[in-house]
Amino acid sequence: MIIGPFPDPITGLSISNAALLRGLCANGHQVDFINTEHSANVSSELGKFSFSKLNFLFFYCKIYKILKNDIIYMTPGQTFFGVMKYLPFVLTAKLFKRKSLFHLHGNSVKDVYASLKGLKRKLYSRTIKCFDESIVLSPSLKVNMRPFFNDSDIHVEHNFIQEDIAISLSELESKKDYKEIKLIFISNLLPEKGINNLIDALLKLQSLDINLKIKIAGNIPFNNTNISDKIAQLKSGEYLGVVSGEKKRDLLLWGETFSAFPHN
């Protein structure tokens, strides 16, 4: 059973969960899931409490599904609230002796844990320790889980690539000419992803008559809508919205340079 966010909105985590579900079902496994996504829009308000997030309580009504499955795979967030909202799920799994897995998508657990004090720190730690085993995306990320698990219970599973956008090296070499700089930004347009800084830098270069081509793809969060006006000011910029499949593949073939400088 998978417990975590599924599209919409489209995020790296929701796509990963959806791909895992499809893959397991395609290989003949009986897989149930609980979609813990409570919003149709992306937001940068991670870890902040709001009454709108209480919609999540609705998903606890489906907690009985855990009893029908032997392995419970979960993808909690990394903030205090992101972890704590999975507590009822993992406690139910523990109570009924179902194996539970915490798949960490990111590198912030160690920093969040270090920043917490008192009761919140204890709750955060004990919630994660309720899980039987954990999964991280690379060996370097194991440090996030070492305060809570033995090394033998921390597994590495590298990220995946979607088959429908896979590009061979020979095709890449035939399509790229590198005669000009073509930037691509593929991510949700959250401030912490660096998109605001990137557009400000490109506008500054544009004022100096240096125009770099850029194509931008991803959801615009409700709390960063002014980014659309900034992108519109770019003479050589284009916003494509959310792309997938052939459109995403074409974008990857068009671009020469990835633009990404996330910050906290």
C-alpha contacts under 8 A as a table, 3 or more apart, distances in Angstrom:
res1	aa1	res2	aa2	distance
1	M	31	V	5.39
1	M	32	D	4.85
1	M	33	F	5.30
1	M	34	I	7.98
1	M	66	I	7.38
1	M	69	N	6.27
1	M	70	D	7.90
1	M	71	I	6.18
1	M	72	I	4.93
1	M	73	Y	5.92
2	I	17	N	7.56
2	I	21	L	7.57
2	I	31	V	7.48
2	I	32	D	6.52
2	I	33	F	4.58
2	I	34	I	6.43
2	I	72	I	6.17
2	I	73	Y	4.88
2	I	74	M	5.82
3	I	33	F	5.64
3	I	34	I	4.84
3	I	35	N	6.24
3	I	36	T	6.78
3	I	72	I	7.31
3	I	73	Y	6.20
3	I	74	M	4.69
3	I	75	T	6.59
4	G	14	S	7.62
4	G	17	N	7.15
4	G	33	F	7.98
4	G	34	I	6.54
4	G	35	N	5.47
4	G	36	T	5.03
4	G	37	E	7.13
4	G	74	M	5.78
4	G	75	T	5.14
4	G	76	P	6.65
5	P	13	L	7.02
5	P	14	S	5.09
5	P	17	N	7.12
5	P	35	N	5.12
5	P	36	T	4.78
5	P	37	E	4.51
5	P	75	T	7.74
6	F	9	P	7.66
6	F	10	I	7.81
6	F	13	L	7.72
6	F	14	S	4.21
6	F	15	I	6.71
6	F	17	N	6.23
6	F	18	A	6.01
6	F	35	N	5.67
6	F	36	T	7.37
6	F	37	E	6.36
7	P	10	I	5.07
7	P	11	T	7.36
7	P	14	S	5.33
7	P	15	I	6.61
7	P	18	A	7.46
7	P	37	E	7.84
8	D	14	S	7.67
8	D	37	E	7.88
8	D	40	A	5.72
8	D	41	N	7.64
9	P	14	S	7.68
9	P	39	S	7.43
9	P	40	A	5.28
9	P	41	N	5.60
9	P	42	V	6.19
9	P	219	N	7.96
10	I	14	S	6.14
10	I	15	I	6.47
10	I	219	N	7.64
11	T	14	S	5.20
11	T	15	I	6.09
11	T	187	S	7.91
11	T	188	N	7.18
12	G	15	I	5.31
12	G	16	S	6.14
13	L	16	S	5.03
13	L	17	N	6.27
13	L	105	H	7.10
14	S	17	N	5.20
14	S	18	A	6.19
15	I	18	A	5.11
15	I	19	A	6.06
16	S	19	A	5.10
16	S	20	L	6.14
16	S	160	F	7.99
17	N	20	L	5.09
17	N	21	L	6.19
18	A	21	L	5.14
18	A	22	R	6.24
19	A	22	R	5.15
19	A	23	G	6.02
20	L	23	G	5.07
20	L	24	L	6.09
21	L	24	L	5.34
21	L	25	C	6.17
21	L	31	V	7.02
22	R	25	C	5.25
22	R	26	A	5.98
23	G	26	A	5.08
23	G	27	N	6.31
24	L	27	N	5.19
24	L	28	G	6.65
24	L	29	H	5.43
24	L	30	Q	7.73
24	L	31	V	7.09
25	C	28	G	5.22
25	C	29	H	5.02
25	C	30	Q	6.33
25	C	31	V	6.54
26	A	29	H	7.34
32	D	65	K	7.82
34	I	59	F	7.24
34	I	62	K	7.11
35	N	59	F	7.60
36	T	56	F	6.73
36	T	59	F	6.51
37	E	40	A	7.85
37	E	56	F	7.61
38	H	53	K	6.76
38	H	55	N	5.98
38	H	56	F	5.71
39	S	42	V	7.34
41	N	219	N	7.96
41	N	221	P	6.30
41	N	222	F	7.08
42	V	188	N	7.40
42	V	219	N	6.96
42	V	220	I	7.31
42	V	221	P	4.96
42	V	222	F	7.29
43	S	46	L	7.33
43	S	190	L	7.17
43	S	221	P	5.18
43	S	222	F	6.67
43	S	223	N	6.74
44	S	190	L	5.96
44	S	191	P	7.26
44	S	192	E	7.37
44	S	221	P	7.44
44	S	223	N	7.48
45	E	48	K	5.70
46	L	79	T	7.20
47	G	79	T	5.18
47	G	80	F	6.51
47	G	81	F	5.71
47	G	82	G	6.48
48	K	81	F	7.78
49	F	53	K	7.08
49	F	81	F	7.80
50	S	53	K	5.51
50	S	54	L	7.41
51	F	54	L	5.33
51	F	55	N	7.95
52	S	55	N	6.06
53	K	56	F	5.88
54	L	57	L	5.64
55	N	58	F	5.79
55	N	59	F	7.97
56	F	59	F	5.67
56	F	60	Y	7.58
57	L	60	Y	5.53
57	L	61	C	7.63
58	F	61	C	5.74
58	F	62	K	7.96
59	F	62	K	5.56
59	F	63	I	7.24
60	Y	63	I	5.10
60	Y	88	P	7.61
60	Y	89	F	7.84
61	C	64	Y	7.36
62	K	65	K	5.93
63	I	66	I	5.87
63	I	89	F	6.57
63	I	92	T	7.75
64	Y	67	L	5.73
64	Y	68	K	7.60
65	K	68	K	5.42
65	K	69	N	7.10
66	I	69	N	5.48
66	I	70	D	7.86
66	I	72	I	7.05
66	I	89	F	7.82
66	I	92	T	7.36
66	I	93	A	6.52
66	I	98	R	7.78
67	L	70	D	7.72
67	L	93	A	7.64
67	L	96	F	6.99
67	L	98	R	7.78
69	N	72	I	7.03
69	N	98	R	7.36
70	D	98	R	5.20
70	D	99	K	6.34
71	I	98	R	5.84
71	I	99	K	4.82
71	I	100	S	6.00
71	I	101	L	7.77
72	I	93	A	7.22
72	I	98	R	6.79
72	I	99	K	5.99
72	I	100	S	4.70
72	I	101	L	6.24
73	Y	100	S	5.88
73	Y	101	L	4.76
73	Y	102	F	6.49
73	Y	103	H	7.32
74	M	100	S	7.42
74	M	101	L	5.94
74	M	102	F	5.28
74	M	103	H	6.16
75	T	102	F	5.96
75	T	103	H	5.08
75	T	104	L	6.37
75	T	105	H	7.43
76	P	82	G	5.98
76	P	83	V	5.50
76	P	86	Y	6.52
76	P	102	F	7.07
76	P	103	H	7.40
76	P	104	L	7.22
77	G	81	F	7.84
77	G	82	G	4.15
77	G	83	V	5.54
77	G	104	L	7.83
78	Q	82	G	5.52
78	Q	83	V	5.97
78	Q	104	L	7.91
78	Q	106	G	7.77
78	Q	108	S	6.21
78	Q	109	V	5.34
78	Q	112	V	7.30
79	T	82	G	4.80
79	T	83	V	6.23
79	T	108	S	7.97
79	T	109	V	7.30
79	T	112	V	6.34
80	F	83	V	5.47
80	F	84	M	6.10
80	F	112	V	7.35
80	F	120	K	7.59
80	F	124	Y	6.34
81	F	84	M	4.91
81	F	85	K	5.99
82	G	85	K	5.96
82	G	86	Y	7.49
83	V	86	Y	5.71
83	V	87	L	7.18
83	V	124	Y	6.90
83	V	127	T	7.35
83	V	128	I	7.51
84	M	87	L	5.21
84	M	123	L	7.78
84	M	124	Y	6.81
84	M	127	T	6.87
85	K	88	P	7.11
86	Y	89	F	5.31
86	Y	90	V	6.35
87	L	90	V	5.30
87	L	91	L	5.96
87	L	127	T	6.01
88	P	91	L	5.21
88	P	92	T	6.08
89	F	92	T	5.26
89	F	93	A	6.30
90	V	93	A	4.96
90	V	94	K	6.08
90	V	100	S	6.77
90	V	127	T	7.86
90	V	130	C	6.53
90	V	131	F	6.51
91	L	94	K	5.00
91	L	95	L	5.98
91	L	130	C	7.07
92	T	95	L	5.07
92	T	96	F	6.20
93	A	96	F	5.39
93	A	97	K	5.90
93	A	98	R	4.72
93	A	99	K	6.77
93	A	100	S	6.56
94	K	97	K	4.95
94	K	98	R	5.96
94	K	99	K	7.38
94	K	100	S	7.63
94	K	130	C	7.21
94	K	131	F	7.88
95	L	98	R	7.78
99	K	131	F	7.87
99	K	132	D	6.29
100	S	131	F	5.26
100	S	132	D	5.35
100	S	133	E	6.70
101	L	131	F	5.92
101	L	132	D	6.11
101	L	133	E	5.06
101	L	134	S	5.34
101	L	135	I	7.27
102	F	128	I	7.78
102	F	131	F	6.38
102	F	133	E	6.42
102	F	134	S	4.55
102	F	135	I	6.18
103	H	134	S	5.63
103	H	135	I	4.52
103	H	136	V	6.13
104	L	107	N	7.95
104	L	134	S	7.29
104	L	135	I	5.99
104	L	136	V	5.21
104	L	137	L	7.32
105	H	136	V	6.76
105	H	137	L	6.77
106	G	109	V	7.83
106	G	137	L	7.82
106	G	141	L	7.94
107	N	110	K	7.25
107	N	141	L	6.27
107	N	144	N	6.73
108	S	111	D	5.27
108	S	112	V	6.11
108	S	144	N	7.32
109	V	112	V	5.13
109	V	113	Y	5.96
109	V	144	N	5.47
109	V	145	M	7.62
110	K	113	Y	5.21
110	K	114	A	6.15
110	K	143	V	7.21
110	K	144	N	4.65
110	K	145	M	7.51
111	D	114	A	5.09
111	D	115	S	6.23
112	V	115	S	5.16
112	V	116	L	6.40
113	Y	116	L	5.40
113	Y	121	R	6.44
113	Y	124	Y	7.30
113	Y	125	S	7.61
116	L	120	K	6.18
116	L	121	R	4.84
117	K	120	K	6.03
117	K	121	R	5.05
117	K	122	K	7.99
118	G	121	R	5.48
118	G	122	K	6.55
119	L	122	K	5.10
119	L	123	L	6.11
120	K	123	L	5.12
120	K	124	Y	6.02
121	R	124	Y	5.17
121	R	125	S	6.16
122	K	125	S	5.17
122	K	126	R	6.00
123	L	126	R	5.24
123	L	127	T	5.94
124	Y	127	T	5.37
124	Y	128	I	6.48
125	S	128	I	5.41
125	S	129	K	6.16
125	S	148	F	6.77
126	R	129	K	4.92
126	R	130	C	6.24
127	T	130	C	5.29
127	T	131	F	7.52
128	I	131	F	5.77
128	I	148	F	6.61
129	K	132	D	7.41
129	K	148	F	5.31
129	K	149	F	6.89
131	F	134	S	7.35
132	D	153	D	7.52
133	E	149	F	7.18
133	E	153	D	4.90
133	E	154	I	6.20
133	E	155	H	7.84
134	S	145	M	7.45
134	S	149	F	7.65
134	S	153	D	6.23
134	S	154	I	4.93
134	S	155	H	6.18
135	I	154	I	5.65
135	I	155	H	4.65
135	I	156	V	5.63
135	I	157	E	6.54
136	V	139	P	7.42
136	V	141	L	6.10
136	V	142	K	6.39
136	V	154	I	7.19
136	V	155	H	6.23
136	V	156	V	5.04
136	V	157	E	6.16
136	V	158	H	7.71
137	L	141	L	6.75
137	L	156	V	5.61
137	L	157	E	5.17
137	L	158	H	4.69
137	L	159	N	6.07
138	S	141	L	5.51
138	S	142	K	7.26
138	S	156	V	5.55
138	S	157	E	6.75
138	S	158	H	5.95
139	P	142	K	5.53
139	P	156	V	6.24
140	S	143	V	6.73
141	L	144	N	5.84
141	L	145	M	7.83
142	K	145	M	5.52
142	K	146	R	6.38
142	K	154	I	6.76
143	V	146	R	5.30
143	V	147	P	7.86
144	N	147	P	7.28
145	M	148	F	5.53
145	M	149	F	6.03
145	M	154	I	7.12
146	R	149	F	5.30
146	R	150	N	6.49
146	R	151	D	6.73
146	R	154	I	7.91
149	F	152	S	7.97
149	F	153	D	6.03
149	F	154	I	6.70
150	N	153	D	5.39
150	N	154	I	6.88
151	D	154	I	5.26
152	S	155	H	7.45
161	I	165	I	7.71
161	I	166	A	7.00
162	Q	165	I	5.77
162	Q	166	A	6.54
163	E	166	A	5.19
164	D	245	G	5.75
164	D	246	E	7.31
164	D	249	R	7.78
165	I	245	G	6.04
165	I	246	E	6.84
165	I	248	K	6.80
165	I	249	R	4.85
166	A	249	R	7.48
167	I	171	E	6.58
167	I	172	L	6.75
167	I	249	R	7.69
168	S	171	E	5.29
168	S	172	L	6.31
169	L	172	L	5.03
169	L	173	E	6.18
170	S	173	E	5.19
170	S	174	S	6.25
171	E	174	S	5.12
171	E	175	K	6.22
172	L	175	K	5.33
172	L	176	K	6.09
172	L	253	L	6.71
173	E	176	K	5.54
173	E	177	D	8.00
174	S	177	D	7.93
175	K	253	L	6.68
175	K	254	W	7.83
176	K	253	L	7.29
176	K	254	W	7.54
176	K	256	E	7.36
178	Y	181	I	6.90
178	Y	256	E	6.65
181	I	212	L	6.27
181	I	213	K	6.63
181	I	256	E	6.29
181	I	257	T	7.10
182	K	212	L	6.73
182	K	213	K	5.03
182	K	214	I	5.75
182	K	215	K	7.96
182	K	254	W	7.45
182	K	255	G	5.03
182	K	256	E	5.01
182	K	257	T	6.10
183	L	212	L	7.39
183	L	213	K	6.05
183	L	214	I	4.44
183	L	215	K	6.46
183	L	255	G	5.69
183	L	256	E	6.11
183	L	257	T	4.87
183	L	258	F	5.84
183	L	259	S	6.20
184	I	214	I	5.51
184	I	215	K	5.03
184	I	216	I	5.87
184	I	217	A	7.92
184	I	251	L	7.66
184	I	252	L	7.74
184	I	255	G	5.68
184	I	256	E	7.59
184	I	257	T	6.30
184	I	258	F	5.18
184	I	259	S	5.85
185	F	214	I	7.58
185	F	215	K	6.49
185	F	216	I	4.78
185	F	217	A	6.16
185	F	258	F	6.21
185	F	259	S	5.22
185	F	260	A	6.85
186	I	216	I	6.14
186	I	217	A	4.90
186	I	218	G	5.94
187	S	193	K	7.72
187	S	217	A	6.43
187	S	218	G	5.00
187	S	219	N	7.43
188	N	193	K	7.70
188	N	217	A	7.59
188	N	218	G	4.51
188	N	219	N	4.74
188	N	220	I	6.30
188	N	221	P	7.47
189	L	193	K	6.80
189	L	195	I	6.00
189	L	218	G	6.13
189	L	219	N	5.96
189	L	220	I	5.10
189	L	221	P	6.59
189	L	224	N	7.58
190	L	193	K	5.31
190	L	194	G	7.27
190	L	195	I	6.71
190	L	220	I	7.21
190	L	221	P	6.53
190	L	224	N	6.88
191	P	194	G	5.48
191	P	195	I	5.90
191	P	196	N	5.82
191	P	224	N	7.22
192	E	195	I	7.62
192	E	262	P	5.60
192	E	263	H	5.27
192	E	264	N	5.85
193	K	260	A	7.07
193	K	261	F	6.49
193	K	262	P	4.13
193	K	263	H	6.38
194	G	197	N	5.36
194	G	198	L	6.13
194	G	260	A	6.76
194	G	261	F	5.32
194	G	262	P	4.80
194	G	263	H	6.33
195	I	198	L	4.97
195	I	199	I	6.20
195	I	260	A	7.90
196	N	199	I	5.33
196	N	200	D	6.17
196	N	227	I	6.88
197	N	200	D	5.11
197	N	201	A	6.12
198	L	201	A	5.15
198	L	202	L	6.27
198	L	259	S	7.93
199	I	202	L	5.03
199	I	203	L	6.09
199	I	230	K	6.89
199	I	231	I	6.74
200	D	203	L	5.14
200	D	204	K	6.20
200	D	230	K	7.93
201	A	204	K	5.05
201	A	205	L	6.30
202	L	205	L	5.02
202	L	206	Q	6.04
202	L	211	N	7.54
202	L	212	L	7.30
202	L	234	L	7.60
203	L	206	Q	4.87
203	L	207	S	6.28
203	L	233	Q	7.60
203	L	234	L	6.53
204	K	207	S	5.20
204	K	208	L	6.72
205	L	208	L	5.08
205	L	209	D	6.51
205	L	210	I	5.06
205	L	211	N	6.60
206	Q	209	D	4.90
206	Q	210	I	4.93
206	Q	211	N	5.13
206	Q	212	L	7.93
206	Q	234	L	7.57
206	Q	235	K	7.94
207	S	210	I	7.26
211	N	235	K	7.35
211	N	236	S	6.39
212	L	236	S	6.39
212	L	237	G	7.97
213	K	236	S	4.82
213	K	237	G	5.79
214	I	236	S	6.48
214	I	237	G	4.86
214	I	238	E	6.42
215	K	237	G	5.87
215	K	238	E	4.86
215	K	239	Y	5.94
215	K	240	L	6.97
215	K	251	L	7.88
216	I	237	G	7.70
216	I	238	E	6.17
216	I	239	Y	4.79
216	I	240	L	5.97
216	I	241	G	7.49
217	A	239	Y	6.10
217	A	240	L	5.10
217	A	241	G	5.08
217	A	242	V	5.45
217	A	243	V	6.34
218	G	240	L	7.57
218	G	241	G	5.33
218	G	242	V	4.51
218	G	243	V	7.06
219	N	241	G	6.33
219	N	242	V	5.89
220	I	224	N	6.62
220	I	225	T	6.36
220	I	227	I	7.89
221	P	224	N	5.44
221	P	225	T	6.50
222	F	225	T	5.72
224	N	227	I	5.94
225	T	228	S	6.04
226	N	229	D	5.51
226	N	230	K	6.82
227	I	230	K	5.08
227	I	231	I	6.21
228	S	231	I	5.18
228	S	232	A	6.22
229	D	232	A	5.11
229	D	233	Q	6.65
230	K	233	Q	5.31
230	K	234	L	7.20
231	I	234	L	5.49
231	I	237	G	6.57
231	I	238	E	7.26
231	I	239	Y	7.16
232	A	235	K	7.71
232	A	237	G	7.39
232	A	238	E	7.72
234	L	237	G	4.94
234	L	238	E	7.87
240	L	243	V	7.09
243	V	247	K	5.77
243	V	248	K	5.19
244	S	247	K	5.68
244	S	248	K	4.71
244	S	249	R	7.57
245	G	248	K	5.43
245	G	249	R	6.29
246	E	249	R	4.96
246	E	250	D	6.07
247	K	250	D	5.13
247	K	251	L	6.21
248	K	251	L	5.05
248	K	252	L	6.31
249	R	252	L	5.16
249	R	253	L	6.32
250	D	253	L	5.05
250	D	254	W	6.12
251	L	254	W	5.02
251	L	255	G	6.24
252	L	255	G	5.43
253	L	256	E	7.91
255	G	258	F	7.45
